[in-house]
Amino acid sequence: MKKGEKNHKVSLKFEHIWLDWLKINIYWIVCSSEEFIFRVKCEFNKPCEIPAGVDGGFNVYTKDDTPIGVIWVKRRFNETDFQLALVHECFHAVHWVCKERGICLDDSSDEVYAYLLMHLMKELSRKEIKDGNETMQRL
C-alpha cells in the first residue's frame, strides 16, 4: 500500500434491492465517505466527490446502460439519527424511482410514494448491515 492510500481490506459491497413491480434496481451501503468513494469507483468506474460534512446521499449511476439508484449513509452512534438519515435518503430514492416510471407526486399518487418508502425501509430492515468496522447489526 502506498503512503497516504486508504486500506480498503474490508471488502464492503453494495447491497441490492430489485423492485420487481417497477423493474428498477436500488443499491445501498453503510460506510464512511472514503469507503463510498472507493466503492463507487470499483462498481461503476466513476469518480465521486462528497462535500465535507455530508453523512449520506442518494445518487444515480449507470451500469451496463441501466440506471441504478444508490443509497449511502454513514453509521451513526445514535440509532435514531441513523434511522432518520436512512428514511431521508430512501425518500430521495422513492422520488427518483417514481419519476423514472412517470409517477409525479400529487394527491392521486401519494400512496404509491408512501408504499414504496415503506417497502424500501422494510427491505433494508431485513438485511444485515455491515459497516467499515465489520460489525453486523440489523436496522
N, C-alpha and C positions, 0 to 999 in steps of 0.2 A: 504494500500500500504506500502510495506517495505521500510525502509530507503535506499536511493540510487537507487530505482527502478523507471523507467520512467513511467509516466502516459500516457497510450495509450487509454484514454477515447474517443478520436476522432476515430471513427471506419472507418478508411480508408480501402478500399478493392481494390484488383486488378481489373482493367477494363479488359474486354475480347474482343478480336477480333478473329473471326473464319474466316480463309482464306479457304472458301469452295472449290475453284478451285484447291487448293493444299492440302486440307484436313489436315490443321495444325492449332494449337492454338497459339496465342500470347496474353500474359497478359502485362499490363503496369500500372505504378503508378508514381505519382509525390509526393515526400515526402522527409523527412530528411533521412540520412543514418541509424539513430537509428530506425526510423519507418519502413524502408525497412527490416532491420534485423528482427524486430518483425513480420512483415507480412510474410516473408519467413518461419519463424518458425511456424506460425499459419497455413499457407496454405499448405506448403509442408513437415512440420515436419523435416526440415533440418537446420543445423547450417549455418550461413552465416557470413563472415568477409568482411569488407570493409576497405581497406587501407586508412590511413589519406590522406586528400586532394582529394579524389575521389568524383566526383559530379554526377556520373551516371554510368550506366553499362548495359550490356546485359548478361544474364545468362540463362542456360537451366536447368530446374528442371523436375522431373518426378512425375506424379500424376496418380494413377491407371494404372501404366505401360505405360502411354502416355507422351512423351516428350512435354514440354511446354516452349516456349521461353518467357523470361520475360525482358521487357524494364523498366528501372528505371532511373529517372532524378530528381535532386533537383530543386525546384522552384528557379528561379533567379530573382533579381530585374530588370535586364536588359532583356527585352523581346527578343531582338535579340540574346543574348547569350543563352537564354533558347531554342529558336528555333534551333539554331545551334547545341546545345547539343542533342536535340531530333533527328535531322536528323542524327547526328553521330551514336547514339545508334540504330536508325532504320536501318541504313546500316548494322550494325552487325547482326541485326535480319534477314535482307534480305539475307545476306550471309549464315547464318545458315539454313534458310528455303530452299534455293536453293541447298545447299549441301545435306540436308536431302532428297531432291527429285532428286538427281543425276544431278543437273544442275550446271556445272562449268562455272565460268565467263571467257568468251572469246568473240571473235568478233561475233560469231553466237548466243550468249545468252545474250549480254549486254542489249538488250531491255527488256528481262524478268526481270532482276535486276532493271532497271530503272522504269518499270511499277509497280513492286512490291513496290519499295520505294515510288513512288507517291501514290499508293493505301494505304499504311500504314499511310503516312502523312495525306492523305485525311480522313481516318477513325479517326485518332486522332483529327483532327481539327473539326470533327462533334460532338465530345463528350465533355461534361463538364469536366473541370479539377478541382479536389478538392485537395488542399494541406493541410498540417498539421495544418494550421491556419483556416481551414474551409471556406476559400474564394473560390468563384466559378468564373471561368473565362474561356472563350473559347481561344483556341490557336490563 
